[in-house]
Amino acid sequence: MTRVVIVGASVAGIRTAQALRMQGFDGTITLVGEELHHPYDKPPLSKESLTTDVPPHLLTQDELEQLDVTLHLGVRATGVDAEARVLHTDGGDHAYDHLVIATGVSPRTLPGSDLAGVRTVRTADDATFLRERLAARPRVVVIGAGFIGAEFAAAASAAGCEVTIIEAQETPLAHLLGDRVGARLAQLHSTHGVTVRTSVRFDHFVGDTAVEGVALADGEVLPAELVVVGIGANPATSWLEASGLPIGNGVECGADLRVLGHPEIFAAGDVARWPHAHYGEPIRIEHWTNANEHGALVAAGITGGDAPRANAPYVWSDQYGHRIQIVGLPSRGALAHLAGEGPEDLVAVYADDLGVVVGGVVVDDPRAFMKLRKAVTKRTSVAELQPPLAPAPVPA
Ligand SMILES: Cc1cc2nc3c(=O)[nH]c(=O)nc-3n(C[C@H](O)[C@H](O)[C@H](O)COP(=O)(O)OP(=O)(O)OC[C@H]3O[C@@H](n4cnc5c(N)ncnc54)[C@H](O)[C@@H]3O)c2cc1C
């Protein structure tokens, strides 16, 4: 009987197990995950999980039982012997015919992050800790104005906290979306009373056992009883260091997510770097939809089924009651069209040097977003776009 072992019990790992069963796989599936919780979803952790303790389960207990997987929760994978086809964990070894690496990313931290009151937002335990802390209305500093930091700032502000975001760039999100769109989205913070300090560098945390403030490079200290560090994440591959697998910025894979040089091993989700069908060259994407879709691609590789169609990258963020949606890779182009007056009615289209639409950002406009997604997928020329994705034609 064919044995599949999956490491990582989050969206990429669970969707792989589900897709295997959907595609008729009748071998054994072993799922190893280092967290003790029933498999849960991560996007709610910086959103509704900060106000409610309803666990964002990825599947019900019944669905889990029907999957017929052997689940090892609270177990950490420690290495792979690719020649012997054995996964090592701190709870014992697992022989496999196919191994799926779905270990996601680990949040970057700063020196002193072990002080009480300093936290990243990555796990259900983080969300529980932060929700409980927000109830006491601490002064909050968020380090990093990326999406997770921004969502946490919005939740902390809604909970009645005084919130300051510090950001090293001159404009938040400029590296992803450019200055003009980054500046528009940053207005969401200021209109909700959240202070955004840009071109500011963290120096150190102040406090002996619990955080009391954040010292900046110029010597200023921002007082805080709660600090969230949101400065990005690195692929969770340290456990694979001695495995001989090709590891760079993630696990290096082919188009079908097979690890290069190891046809029996796959990677999926945030940890995988692979030639995306839409781009041809290897990229690594930290979006929920990507991890969700990878499951079916990996399962097709294992069962010999048809590979699903690849979609353009898509990510959303919920802040202050607004939904920001991003499709494609805006950083691959330049801003070709920007509509709306403020952050709430923003529509931004990005095109490459040839005038082909490569990405876009929309706030609170699902219909405009659907059109934009189609334009990115079909590689439409900006010249062919109609309002609201292009300026309205001037009447003759
Ligand atoms: C707070 C937050 C908010 C987000 N919001 C959005 C959003 O709004 N929209 C969006 O598109 N995306 C969002 N994302 C990103 C999205 O959640 C990820 O892209 C997605 O979770 C990736 O899934 P994954 O299964 O690849 O990895 P992960 O979800 O990171 O799961 C990997 C799992 O592997 C486990 N693991 C790691 N190493 C080991 C090991 N050695 N042994 C055993 N287990 C291990 C980890 O504990 C973890 O449970 C958000 C992420 C976070 C953290």
The ligand as a MOL file (V3000), in Angstrom:
LIG
                    3D

  0  0  0     0  0            999 V3000
M  V30 BEGIN CTAB
M  V30 COUNTS 53 58 0 0 0
M  V30 BEGIN ATOM
M  V30 1 C -1.9460 36.2250 10.7560 0
M  V30 2 C -1.9940 35.8450 9.2960 0
M  V30 3 C -2.9460 36.4160 8.4660 0
M  V30 4 C -2.9920 36.0880 7.1220 0
M  V30 5 N -3.9450 36.6650 6.3310 0
M  V30 6 C -4.0210 36.3290 5.0330 0
M  V30 7 C -5.0220 36.8950 4.2130 0
M  V30 8 O -5.8310 37.7220 4.6400 0
M  V30 9 N -5.0660 36.5060 2.9040 0
M  V30 10 C -4.1750 35.6050 2.3940 0
M  V30 11 O -4.2200 35.2810 1.1960 0
M  V30 12 N -3.2070 35.0500 3.1530 0
M  V30 13 C -3.1180 35.3870 4.4600 0
M  V30 14 N -2.1580 34.8140 5.2550 0
M  V30 15 C -1.2200 33.8660 4.6500 0
M  V30 16 C -1.8140 32.4420 4.6610 0
M  V30 17 O -2.3540 32.1590 5.9080 0
M  V30 18 C -0.7000 31.4750 4.2940 0
M  V30 19 O -0.3590 31.7210 2.9480 0
M  V30 20 C -1.1190 30.0180 4.4770 0
M  V30 21 O -1.4330 29.7310 5.8270 0
M  V30 22 C 0.0090 29.0950 4.0310 0
M  V30 23 O -0.3510 27.7980 4.3040 0
M  V30 24 P 0.7430 26.6450 4.4770 0
M  V30 25 O -0.0370 25.4280 4.7950 0
M  V30 26 O 1.6690 26.6700 3.3300 0
M  V30 27 O 1.6280 27.1030 5.7240 0
M  V30 28 P 1.1950 27.4480 7.2080 0
M  V30 29 O -0.2160 27.8690 7.2900 0
M  V30 30 O 2.2470 28.3870 7.7230 0
M  V30 31 O 1.3130 26.0750 7.9760 0
M  V30 32 C 2.5060 25.3750 8.1340 0
M  V30 33 C 2.3320 24.4500 9.3050 0
M  V30 34 O 3.4800 23.6160 9.3930 0
M  V30 35 C 3.8360 23.4660 10.7420 0
M  V30 36 N 5.2640 23.1580 10.8200 0
M  V30 37 C 6.3130 23.9770 10.5140 0
M  V30 38 N 7.4740 23.3310 10.6840 0
M  V30 39 C 7.1660 22.0790 11.1130 0
M  V30 40 C 7.9400 20.9430 11.4420 0
M  V30 41 N 9.2720 20.9480 11.3750 0
M  V30 42 N 7.2870 19.8240 11.8550 0
M  V30 43 C 5.9180 19.7970 11.9170 0
M  V30 44 N 5.1450 20.8380 11.5960 0
M  V30 45 C 5.7570 21.9710 11.1860 0
M  V30 46 C 3.4930 24.8110 11.3630 0
M  V30 47 O 3.2950 24.6960 12.7470 0
M  V30 48 C 2.2220 25.1830 10.6240 0
M  V30 49 O 1.0770 24.7790 11.3220 0
M  V30 50 C -2.0720 35.1410 6.5940 0
M  V30 51 C -1.1100 34.5720 7.4340 0
M  V30 52 C -1.0790 34.9100 8.7730 0
M  V30 53 C -0.0380 34.2840 9.6750 0
M  V30 END ATOM
M  V30 BEGIN BOND
M  V30 1 1 1 2
M  V30 2 1 2 3
M  V30 3 2 2 52
M  V30 4 2 3 4
M  V30 5 1 4 5
M  V30 6 1 4 50
M  V30 7 2 5 6
M  V30 8 1 6 7
M  V30 9 1 6 13
M  V30 10 2 7 8
M  V30 11 1 7 9
M  V30 12 1 9 10
M  V30 13 2 10 11
M  V30 14 1 10 12
M  V30 15 2 12 13
M  V30 16 1 13 14
M  V30 17 1 14 15
M  V30 18 1 14 50
M  V30 19 1 15 16
M  V30 20 1 16 17
M  V30 21 1 16 18
M  V30 22 1 18 19
M  V30 23 1 18 20
M  V30 24 1 20 21
M  V30 25 1 20 22
M  V30 26 1 22 23
M  V30 27 1 23 24
M  V30 28 2 24 25
M  V30 29 1 24 26
M  V30 30 1 24 27
M  V30 31 1 27 28
M  V30 32 2 28 29
M  V30 33 1 28 30
M  V30 34 1 28 31
M  V30 35 1 31 32
M  V30 36 1 32 33
M  V30 37 1 33 34
M  V30 38 1 33 48
M  V30 39 1 34 35
M  V30 40 1 35 36
M  V30 41 1 35 46
M  V30 42 1 36 37
M  V30 43 1 36 45
M  V30 44 2 37 38
M  V30 45 1 38 39
M  V30 46 1 39 40
M  V30 47 2 39 45
M  V30 48 1 40 41
M  V30 49 2 40 42
M  V30 50 1 42 43
M  V30 51 2 43 44
M  V30 52 1 44 45
M  V30 53 1 46 47
M  V30 54 1 46 48
M  V30 55 1 48 49
M  V30 56 2 50 51
M  V30 57 1 51 52
M  V30 58 1 52 53
M  V30 END BOND
M  V30 END CTAB
M  END
